[in-house]
Amino acid sequence: MINILFLASFFLLSTHAHSSALPRKPSSSSNSPQINSNSVLVALLDSHYTELAELVEKALLLPTLEDAVGKHNITIFAPRNEALERDLDPEFKRFLLEPGNLKSLQTLLLFHIIPNRIGSGEWPEGLSGDPTHSTLSNDRLRLESKGSGVRSVDLAAVVQPDAVLRPDGVIHGIERLLIPRSVEEDFNRRRSLRSISAVLPEGAPEVDPRTHRLKKPVSVPAGAPPVLPIYDAMAPGPSLAPAPAPGPGGPRGHFDGESQVKDFIQTLLHYGGYNEMADILVNLTSLATEMGRLVSEGYVLTVLAPNDEAMAKLTTDQLSEPGAPEQIMYYHLVPEYQTEESMYNAVRRFGKVRYDTLRLPHKVVAQEADGSVKFGEGDGSAYLFDPDIYTDGRISVQGIDGVLFPAEEKETKLEAKTSRVTKLVAKPRRGKLMEVACRMLGAFGQDSRFTTCQ
């Protein structure tokens, strides 16, 4: 019995010694790259490029970047915080942060990283070598160095070369965000009207003849054109305040007309020369609110905006009559989406084109003149002066150099002027006593002697 126990103990000890002498295989955890505190990724997260670091975390790119750093050195082009906070289009930023656009956000961030080390001393000079480098997004970046010593990456200037230096990478500060073509196309495709499918509603909706509103809400697919004509959707009249604008997204949640109208009015102010037009839309009338409501309900508008020089020619009498400012502006609102190119092509092909306006039943006439588009006829015409001031697919603003009036109004004003002149040159009317005296002188053939009897 003792011999058996001795042999078993000897066998166990020999097995343990043999297993300890064998070389150990590396564990699976040792295969993953180890990121130390001196890594360029840690430096990025702790640097003053906080906006870029937040986007990297939101895009769930840390594992991908850790793997890239474990394989080779990297070069990161980091936009300054102001470029991502204030200079970036708010709509484009919302697009990037939406959960459904995670792939676009990842592509955009990987476009800023080159999988090899390029310090400021290794920047390409002149025409030597290939100036383009492949990025982690499989796109290519062009690195250039100008004669003045200014380095650039595509369209962005390098404002802080070698901002962060680490053994496994380098970070250069750039002035703006780099946007790859694929992300730009995704963003434009989303905004494009071609992605909106027009579906006709089934059955005719009931309209309240008093309010010109639908009696019952009709279910309309997203992006479908409005059920009512734009004239029925407008406020009851210019002298009455329009209905309050809906909340963001409109009553059906398709468009945010209030924000779009606000954007185009701000664009007019920043563009310069159209302050009077913006003042009439916002302060003198309620048309800005009315336009926001129409766009929220799915309608499109083209605004023919007279510049300040043209608006200054309006008299006080033309603006002081009740509803006159609204009527003037309604004649400059076309219920279609037209750009400078579409209008010019139309007048080139058809000669004269009559566009409907929100001032029924008047239409504005457009024709080609001097290589541009002329609106109206005669002395009251106006030329397309500043094309495509604002175009977002729902609202188009075209600057013109005159205020337009319907043809009937021009004729009425001309008749009024003629009547005033006629009254000035008309002969004074003779009284009854003078009429009798002239008749008596006429019987004797003496009426020609007196001018009053002629």
C-alpha positions in Angstrom: 0.0 0.0 0.0 2.8 2.4 0.9 4.6 1.6 -2.3 1.5 2.5 -4.3 1.1 5.9 -2.6 4.8 6.6 -3.1 4.6 5.8 -6.9 1.4 8.0 -7.3 3.1 11.0 -5.5 6.2 10.6 -7.7 4.1 10.5 -10.9 2.2 13.7 -9.9 5.5 15.6 -9.1 7.1 14.6 -12.3 4.1 15.6 -14.4 4.0 19.1 -12.7 7.7 19.7 -13.3 7.4 18.6 -17.0 4.5 21.0 -17.6 6.3 23.9 -15.9 9.3 23.3 -18.1 7.3 23.6 -21.4 7.0 27.0 -23.0 3.7 28.7 -22.4 1.5 29.9 -25.3 0.6 33.6 -25.3 -2.9 34.2 -24.1 -5.5 35.6 -26.5 -5.6 38.9 -24.6 -1.9 39.5 -25.5 -2.8 39.5 -29.2 -4.7 42.8 -28.9 -2.6 46.0 -29.0 -1.7 47.5 -25.7 -2.2 51.3 -25.5 0.0 53.0 -23.0 -0.4 56.4 -21.4 2.1 57.9 -23.9 0.0 56.9 -26.9 -1.2 59.5 -29.4 -4.8 58.4 -28.8 -4.5 59.2 -25.1 -3.0 62.5 -26.1 -5.9 63.2 -28.5 -8.5 62.5 -25.8 -6.6 64.8 -23.3 -5.7 67.6 -25.8 -7.5 70.9 -26.4 -9.1 69.4 -29.5 -12.1 68.4 -27.3 -14.8 68.6 -30.1 -12.9 66.0 -32.3 -12.3 63.8 -29.3 -16.0 63.8 -28.4 -16.9 62.9 -32.0 -14.5 60.0 -32.0 -16.1 58.6 -28.9 -19.6 59.1 -30.3 -18.6 57.3 -33.5 -17.4 54.3 -31.5 -14.0 54.4 -33.2 -11.7 53.9 -30.3 -11.3 50.1 -30.9 -10.5 50.8 -34.6 -7.9 53.4 -33.8 -6.3 51.2 -31.1 -5.9 48.5 -33.7 -4.4 51.0 -36.2 -1.9 52.4 -33.6 -0.9 48.8 -32.8 0.0 48.1 -36.4 1.8 51.4 -37.4 2.3 55.0 -36.6 -0.6 57.4 -37.5 -1.0 61.0 -38.4 -4.1 62.8 -37.2 -5.3 66.1 -38.7 -7.4 67.7 -35.9 -9.8 70.6 -36.7 -9.8 73.4 -34.1 -12.8 73.5 -31.8 -14.2 76.7 -33.4 -14.5 74.9 -36.7 -16.7 72.2 -35.2 -18.7 74.5 -32.8 -19.5 77.7 -34.7 -18.3 77.3 -38.3 -19.9 74.0 -39.1 -23.4 74.1 -40.7 -25.9 73.2 -37.9 -27.9 71.0 -40.3 -24.8 69.1 -41.3 -23.8 68.6 -37.7 -27.3 67.2 -36.9 -27.0 64.9 -39.9 -23.7 63.5 -38.6 -25.0 63.0 -35.0 -28.2 61.1 -36.1 -27.9 57.4 -35.2 -28.8 56.3 -38.7 -25.8 58.2 -40.1 -23.1 56.6 -37.9 -21.4 55.2 -41.0 -21.0 58.7 -42.5 -19.6 60.0 -39.2 -17.1 57.2 -39.0 -16.0 57.8 -42.6 -15.6 61.5 -42.0 -13.4 61.0 -38.9 -11.3 58.3 -40.5 -10.7 60.7 -43.4 -8.6 62.8 -41.0 -6.2 60.0 -40.2 -3.3 58.7 -42.3 -1.8 55.2 -41.4 1.8 56.4 -41.4 3.8 59.2 -39.6 4.2 62.5 -41.5 5.8 65.1 -39.4 6.2 68.8 -40.3 9.8 68.0 -41.6 8.5 65.2 -43.8 5.9 67.4 -45.6 6.1 67.1 -49.4 7.9 70.1 -51.1 7.1 71.2 -54.6 6.6 68.4 -57.2 8.7 65.8 -55.5 6.9 62.5 -54.9 3.2 61.8 -54.7 1.4 64.5 -52.7 -1.6 62.3 -52.0 -1.8 59.9 -49.1 -4.3 57.1 -48.3 -6.4 57.5 -45.2 -8.1 55.0 -42.9 -11.4 55.7 -44.8 -9.7 54.5 -48.1 -10.0 58.0 -49.5 -6.9 60.1 -50.4 -5.7 63.4 -48.9 -3.6 65.9 -50.8 -0.7 67.4 -48.8 0.9 70.6 -50.2 3.4 73.1 -49.1 3.3 76.6 -50.7 6.2 78.9 -51.3 5.4 81.0 -48.3 5.9 78.0 -46.0 2.1 77.5 -45.5 1.2 73.8 -45.4 -2.2 72.6 -46.3 -4.3 69.4 -46.3 -6.8 69.5 -49.2 -8.6 72.8 -48.6 -7.6 73.3 -45.0 -4.5 75.1 -43.9 -2.3 73.6 -41.1 -2.5 76.2 -38.3 -0.5 74.2 -35.7 2.0 71.7 -37.2 3.3 69.0 -34.8 0.8 70.1 -32.1 1.2 66.7 -30.4 4.2 64.4 -30.8 4.1 60.8 -29.5 6.2 57.7 -30.3 3.2 56.1 -32.1 1.9 59.2 -34.0 1.6 62.9 -34.5 -1.3 65.4 -34.5 -1.4 68.5 -36.7 -4.0 71.3 -36.0 -6.0 72.4 -39.1 -8.3 75.3 -39.5 -11.4 73.5 -40.8 -13.2 70.1 -41.0 -12.3 67.9 -44.0 -15.4 66.4 -45.7 -15.0 63.4 -48.0 -17.0 63.3 -51.2 -19.0 60.3 -50.1 -20.3 62.0 -46.9 -21.1 65.1 -48.9 -23.1 63.1 -51.4 -25.0 61.3 -48.6 -25.9 64.7 -47.0 -27.0 66.2 -50.3 -29.0 63.1 -51.2 -31.0 63.5 -48.0 -31.8 67.1 -48.8 -32.6 66.5 -52.4 -36.2 66.8 -53.5 -35.7 63.8 -55.8 -35.9 61.5 -52.7 -39.4 62.8 -52.0 -42.0 60.7 -53.6 -45.2 62.4 -54.6 -48.3 60.3 -53.8 -51.7 61.5 -54.7 -54.3 61.3 -51.9 -57.2 59.0 -52.3 -60.6 60.7 -52.6 -61.4 64.5 -52.6 -61.0 66.1 -49.2 -63.8 68.2 -47.7 -63.0 71.9 -47.4 -64.8 74.3 -45.0 -66.0 77.1 -47.3 -65.8 79.6 -44.5 -62.2 79.0 -43.4 -60.9 77.2 -46.5 -59.4 74.5 -44.3 -59.9 70.8 -44.4 -62.8 69.6 -42.2 -61.1 66.4 -41.4 -57.4 65.7 -41.4 -56.4 63.6 -44.4 -53.5 61.1 -44.0 -50.9 62.2 -46.5 -47.6 60.2 -47.0 -44.4 61.9 -46.0 -43.1 64.2 -48.8 -46.4 64.2 -50.7 -47.6 67.5 -52.2 -50.2 69.4 -50.2 -53.9 68.5 -50.8 -55.2 72.1 -51.0 -54.0 74.7 -53.6 -51.7 77.3 -52.0 -54.4 80.0 -52.4 -56.8 78.1 -50.1 -54.1 77.4 -47.6 -53.3 81.1 -47.3 -54.7 83.3 -44.5 -58.2 84.7 -45.1 -56.9 88.1 -46.2 -54.1 90.6 -45.9 -55.9 92.8 -43.4 -56.3 89.8 -41.0 -53.5 88.3 -39.0 -52.6 84.8 -40.4 -53.1 81.7 -38.3 -50.2 81.0 -35.9 -47.3 79.1 -37.4 -47.1 75.4 -36.4 -44.3 74.0 -34.3 -41.1 72.7 -35.8 -41.8 70.1 -38.5 -45.2 71.4 -39.5 -48.6 69.8 -38.7 -47.6 66.6 -40.5 -44.0 66.7 -39.3 -42.4 66.9 -42.8 -40.9 70.3 -43.0 -39.7 73.0 -40.6 -41.0 76.1 -42.5 -40.4 78.5 -39.7 -36.7 77.7 -39.5 -36.4 77.8 -43.3 -38.0 81.3 -43.5 -35.8 82.5 -40.7 -32.8 81.2 -42.5 -33.6 83.0 -45.8 -34.4 86.3 -44.0 -31.1 86.1 -42.2 -29.4 85.3 -45.5 -31.0 88.5 -47.0 -29.6 90.6 -44.1 -26.1 89.1 -44.4 -26.1 89.3 -48.1 -26.7 93.1 -47.9 -28.9 95.4 -49.9 -32.2 93.7 -49.0 -32.9 95.1 -45.5 -36.1 96.9 -46.5 -37.5 93.6 -47.9 -36.7 91.8 -44.7 -38.2 94.6 -42.6 -41.5 94.4 -44.5 -41.7 90.7 -44.2 -41.0 90.7 -40.4 -42.1 94.0 -39.0 -44.5 95.8 -41.3 -46.5 92.6 -42.2 -47.0 89.1 -40.9 -45.9 87.5 -44.1 -42.9 85.8 -42.6 -45.2 83.8 -40.3 -47.5 83.1 -43.1 -44.7 81.9 -45.4 -43.4 79.7 -42.6 -46.8 78.1 -42.2 -47.1 77.4 -46.0 -43.7 75.9 -46.2 -44.4 73.7 -43.2 -47.5 72.4 -44.9 -45.4 71.3 -47.9 -45.7 74.3 -50.3 -42.8 75.8 -52.2 -42.2 79.5 -52.9 -40.0 81.7 -55.1 -39.4 85.2 -53.7 -38.7 88.0 -56.2 -36.9 90.3 -53.7 -36.5 94.0 -54.7 -33.3 95.5 -53.4 -33.2 98.5 -51.1 -32.6 101.0 -53.9 -35.9 99.9 -55.6 -37.8 99.8 -52.3 -36.7 103.4 -51.6 -38.7 104.6 -54.6 -42.0 103.5 -53.0 -44.1 106.4 -51.9 -45.8 106.8 -48.5 -49.2 106.7 -50.2 -48.3 103.3 -51.8 -47.5 101.8 -48.4 -50.0 103.6 -46.1 -53.2 102.1 -47.6 -54.6 99.2 -45.5 -53.2 95.9 -46.9 -51.0 97.6 -49.4 -47.7 96.2 -48.2 -49.1 92.7 -48.2 -50.5 93.2 -51.8 -47.2 94.4 -53.0 -45.3 91.5 -51.5 -47.9 88.9 -52.6 -47.2 90.0 -56.2 -43.5 89.1 -55.6 -44.3 85.6 -54.3 -44.5 82.8 -57.0 -46.0 79.5 -55.7 -43.3 77.5 -57.6 -39.7 76.5 -56.9 -37.7 78.4 -59.6 -33.9 79.1 -59.8 -32.1 81.5 -62.0 -31.2 78.6 -64.4 -34.7 77.3 -64.6 -36.3 80.7 -65.3 -33.6 81.7 -67.9 -34.0 78.4 -69.7 -37.8 78.9 -69.7 -37.6 82.4 -71.2 -35.0 81.3 -73.7 -37.2 78.5 -74.9 -40.7 80.1 -74.8 -40.0 83.8 -75.1 -42.5 85.2 -72.6 -43.5 83.2 -69.5 -46.3 84.1 -67.1 -45.8 83.0 -63.5 -48.7 82.7 -61.1 -48.4 84.9 -58.0 -50.0 84.8 -54.6 -51.9 87.9 -55.6 -54.8 86.5 -57.6 -55.5 86.8 -60.4 -52.4 88.7 -61.4 -49.5 87.0 -63.0 -45.9 88.3 -63.5 -44.5 88.2 -67.0 -40.9 87.1 -67.5 -38.8 87.4 -70.7 -35.2 87.3 -71.8 -33.4 90.7 -72.0 -29.7 91.4 -72.2 -28.7 87.9 -71.3 -30.8 87.9 -68.2 -34.4 87.6 -67.1 -36.7 90.7 -67.1 -39.9 90.7 -65.1 -42.8 93.0 -66.0 -43.2 95.2 -69.0 -42.5 98.8 -69.9 -41.2 101.3 -67.3 -42.3 99.1 -64.4 -40.0 96.2 -65.3 -37.2 94.8 -63.2 -34.2 92.7 -64.0 -32.9 89.6 -62.2 -30.1 91.4 -60.4 -28.8 88.9 -57.7 -29.6 85.3 -58.8 -30.0 82.5 -56.3 -29.5 84.5 -53.1 -31.0 81.6 -51.2 -32.1 78.1 -52.4 -32.8 75.2 -50.1 -35.3 73.1 -52.2 -38.4 74.7 -50.6 -37.7 78.5 -50.8 -35.9 80.2 -53.6 -34.9 83.9 -53.3 -34.0 85.9 -56.5 -32.9 89.5 -56.2 -34.4 92.1 -58.6 -33.7 95.8 -59.2 -37.3 97.1 -59.2 -40.7 96.8 -57.5 -43.3 95.1 -59.7 -46.9 96.1 -60.0 -49.7 94.4 -62.0 -50.5 95.9 -65.4 -54.0 97.0 -64.4 -52.6 99.1 -61.5 -50.2 100.9 -63.9 -53.1 101.7 -66.3 -55.2 103.1 -63.4 -52.3 105.3 -62.2 -51.8 106.6 -65.8 -55.5 107.4 -66.1 -55.5 109.3 -62.8 -52.5 111.4 -64.0 -54.3 112.2 -67.4 -57.5 113.2 -65.6 -55.6 115.7 -63.4 -53.9 117.3 -66.5 -57.3 117.5 -68.3 -58.9 119.3 -65.4 -56.1 121.9 -65.4 -56.5 122.8 -69.1 -60.3 122.6 -69.3 -62.2 125.8 -69.9 -64.2 127.3 -67.0 -67.9 126.4 -67.1 -70.3 129.3 -68.1 -73.3 130.2 -65.9 -76.9 130.2 -67.0 -77.1 134.0 -67.4 -74.0 134.0 -69.7 -75.6 131.2 -71.8 -78.7 133.4 -72.4 -76.6 136.5 -73.3 -74.5 134.4 -75.7 -77.7 133.1 -77.4 -79.0 136.6 -77.9 -75.7 137.9 -79.3 -75.6 134.8 -81.6 -79.1 135.8 -83.0 -77.5 139.1 -84.1 -74.3 137.6 -85.3 -72.2 139.3 -82.6 -71.2 136.3 -80.4 -67.8 136.0 -82.1 -66.7 139.3 -80.6 -66.7 137.8 -77.1 -64.2 135.0 -76.2 -66.5 133.6 -73.5 -69.2 132.9 -76.1 -66.8 131.0 -78.5 
